Amino acid sequence: MTRDEDVRGTVAVSDMPSAGPARTETAAQHDAGHDTGHDAGRNAGHDPHHDARRGDTRARIQQVALELFAEQGYEKTSLREIAERLDVTKAALYYHFKSKEEIVRSLAEDYFGQMDELIAWAKGQPRTPATRGTVLRRYVDIVAEGSDVFRMLHHNQAAVNSLASAKERGGLFRERMTALVEALTEPGAGVEDRLRATMALGGVSIGWMFFADQVADRGELRAAVLRIVSDLAEADPEAKPGG
């Protein structure tokens, strides 16, 4: 089975958002090549394998959309072109996303979801150097995995910043950065300690985005970023040069 055939095969009636009309569901189900009776029987019980395939299809749509947004820009890319590159019908694509804006929103939500998982973990940990090190390592990985999304948002600022979801992103990002700063500092930390932690986190994003395309080995870049931000987060402001 080819990759495109696998994409077509993973689209099923259970992928349809609950708000979708029944007529659209039937049409998309037909376009995706599924038998209604088979799907009804399968949906009677939870199928974790189907959930995994659904997630794979959603991720593939996001990846193809990112590729096209990078190649020709957000505004010049249509859902039809995304569907054609995936070799599925536009109706089948609607199982997952009704618009390009929904795709962009999903990319931001996935990024925030990873940050939320990290924040939830950090809240249950002691404020130790080991915890701070883990927070920074995991944040570097989140930024590295999301670098294509950052680049797309940067290159299409005029278009994506006009979307309704863009108005929420700034506030949501600030909330999560505040929580991560708290995970890197002691309770009641002063402005300087919080500023140091903020600069460490900000340095991850800026450093990775600036150098990701300039290095042959991103593993070495990750190690270098970690060393630098760890030093910054742990720096003793009272330490004297050469001391």
C-alpha positions in Angstrom: 0.0 0.0 0.0 1.4 3.4 -1.0 1.5 6.4 1.4 -1.2 8.2 -0.4 -3.4 5.1 -0.4 -2.9 4.9 3.3 -4.0 8.5 3.7 -7.2 7.8 1.8 -7.8 4.7 3.8 -7.6 6.4 7.2 -10.4 8.9 6.5 -13.6 7.5 8.1 -16.9 8.6 9.5 -15.7 8.8 13.1 -13.2 11.5 11.9 -16.1 13.8 11.2 -16.4 16.8 13.6 -19.7 16.5 15.5 -20.9 19.8 14.2 -20.8 18.6 10.5 -24.1 18.1 8.7 -25.3 14.6 7.9 -25.3 15.2 4.2 -21.6 16.3 4.2 -20.7 13.3 6.2 -22.3 10.9 3.7 -20.7 12.6 0.8 -17.3 12.7 2.3 -17.6 9.1 3.5 -18.4 8.0 -0.1 -15.5 10.0 -1.5 -13.1 8.4 1.0 -14.2 5.0 -0.3 -15.7 3.5 2.9 -18.8 1.3 3.5 -21.4 2.8 5.7 -22.4 -0.4 7.4 -18.8 -1.4 8.1 -18.2 2.0 9.8 -21.3 1.8 11.8 -20.4 -1.6 13.2 -16.8 -0.5 14.0 -18.0 2.7 15.7 -20.0 0.6 18.1 -16.8 0.0 20.0 -13.7 2.1 20.6 -10.9 1.3 18.1 -7.5 2.7 19.3 -5.9 1.7 16.0 -8.4 3.8 14.1 -7.7 6.7 16.5 -4.0 6.4 15.7 -4.6 6.3 12.0 -6.9 9.4 12.3 -4.1 11.2 14.1 -1.6 10.2 11.4 -3.9 11.6 8.7 -4.5 14.8 10.6 -0.7 15.2 11.0 -0.1 14.5 7.3 -2.7 17.2 6.3 -0.9 19.7 8.6 2.5 18.8 7.1 1.3 19.1 3.5 -0.4 22.4 4.3 2.9 23.7 5.8 4.8 22.6 2.7 2.4 24.5 0.4 2.2 27.6 2.7 6.0 27.7 2.5 6.2 27.2 -1.2 3.6 29.6 -2.4 2.3 31.5 0.7 -0.8 31.1 2.9 -3.1 33.3 0.8 -2.2 31.6 -2.5 -2.8 28.1 -1.2 -6.3 26.6 -1.4 -7.8 23.6 0.3 -8.2 22.0 -3.1 -4.4 22.1 -3.6 -3.8 20.6 -0.2 -6.3 17.8 -1.0 -4.7 17.2 -4.5 -1.2 16.9 -3.0 -2.6 14.4 -0.5 -4.5 12.7 -3.3 -7.9 12.9 -1.5 -11.0 14.8 -2.3 -11.8 18.1 -0.8 -14.8 16.5 0.9 -12.5 14.0 2.6 -10.3 16.7 3.8 -13.3 18.3 5.4 -13.4 15.4 7.9 -10.5 17.1 9.6 -10.4 20.7 8.6 -13.1 23.0 7.1 -10.7 25.8 6.2 -7.1 26.9 6.0 -7.6 28.9 9.2 -8.6 25.7 11.1 -5.3 24.1 10.0 -3.3 27.1 11.3 -5.3 27.1 14.5 -4.7 23.4 14.9 -0.9 23.9 14.6 -1.0 26.5 17.3 -3.2 24.4 19.5 -0.8 21.4 19.1 2.1 23.6 20.1 0.3 25.0 23.2 -0.8 21.5 24.1 2.8 20.4 24.3 3.6 23.4 26.5 0.6 22.5 28.7 1.9 19.0 29.2 5.3 20.3 30.2 3.8 22.9 32.6 1.5 20.3 34.2 4.6 18.0 34.8 6.7 20.9 36.2 4.0 21.9 38.7 4.3 18.5 40.4 8.1 18.7 40.7 10.4 20.3 43.3 12.2 23.5 42.2 15.6 21.9 41.8 18.4 22.2 39.2 17.3 18.8 37.8 13.8 20.0 37.3 15.0 23.2 35.6 17.2 21.2 33.3 14.3 19.0 32.3 12.1 21.9 31.6 14.7 23.5 29.4 15.4 20.3 27.5 11.8 19.6 26.9 11.2 23.2 25.8 14.1 23.0 23.3 12.5 19.9 21.8 9.1 21.6 21.6 10.6 24.6 19.8 12.7 22.4 17.5 9.6 20.3 16.5 7.6 23.5 15.9 10.2 25.4 13.9 8.4 24.8 10.6 5.2 26.3 12.1 7.1 29.3 13.4 8.7 29.9 10.1 5.4 29.7 8.3 3.8 32.1 10.7 6.7 34.5 10.3 6.7 34.3 6.5 3.0 34.8 6.2 2.6 37.4 9.0 0.2 39.7 7.0 -2.2 36.9 6.2 -2.2 34.9 9.4 -2.2 37.9 11.7 -5.5 38.9 10.2 -7.1 35.6 11.2 -9.5 35.6 14.2 -7.4 33.0 15.9 -4.3 35.3 15.8 -5.9 37.6 18.3 -5.8 34.8 20.9 -2.3 33.4 20.2 -0.5 36.3 21.9 -2.4 36.0 25.2 -2.2 32.2 25.2 1.5 32.2 24.6 2.1 34.8 27.3 0.1 32.7 29.9 2.2 29.6 29.1 5.5 31.5 29.1 4.6 32.9 32.5 4.0 29.4 33.8 7.3 28.2 32.5 9.1 31.1 34.1 7.6 30.1 37.4 8.8 26.5 36.8 12.4 27.8 36.4 12.4 30.1 39.4 11.7 29.9 43.2 8.4 31.0 44.6 8.5 34.8 45.1 11.5 35.2 42.9 12.5 38.8 42.2 12.4 40.5 38.8 16.0 39.7 38.0 15.6 36.0 38.5 12.4 36.0 36.5 13.9 38.1 33.7 16.9 35.6 33.5 14.5 32.7 33.1 12.4 34.6 30.5 15.6 35.4 28.5 16.6 31.8 28.7 13.3 30.6 27.2 13.2 33.4 24.6 16.8 32.6 23.7 15.7 29.1 22.8 13.1 30.3 20.2 15.3 33.0 18.7 18.5 30.9 18.6 16.8 27.9 17.1 14.9 29.8 14.4 18.0 31.8 13.4 20.4 28.9 13.2 18.3 25.9 12.3 18.9 26.3 8.5 22.6 27.2 9.0 23.9 24.0 10.6 24.4 20.6 9.1 23.6 18.7 12.4 20.6 19.9 14.3 21.6 17.6 17.2 24.7 19.7 17.7 22.6 22.8 17.5 20.3 21.4 20.2 23.2 20.6 22.5 24.7 24.1 22.0 21.3 25.8 22.7 20.9 23.8 25.8 24.3 24.6 27.2 23.8 28.3 26.6 20.3 28.6 28.0 21.2 26.4 31.0 24.2 28.6 31.8 21.9 31.7 31.5 19.2 30.2 33.7 21.7 29.1 36.4 24.0 32.2 36.2 24.9 33.7 39.5 24.6 37.5 39.1 27.0 38.0 42.0 29.8 35.9 40.4 32.8 37.9 39.4 34.7 37.2 36.1 37.5 34.7 36.8 36.2 34.0 40.3 
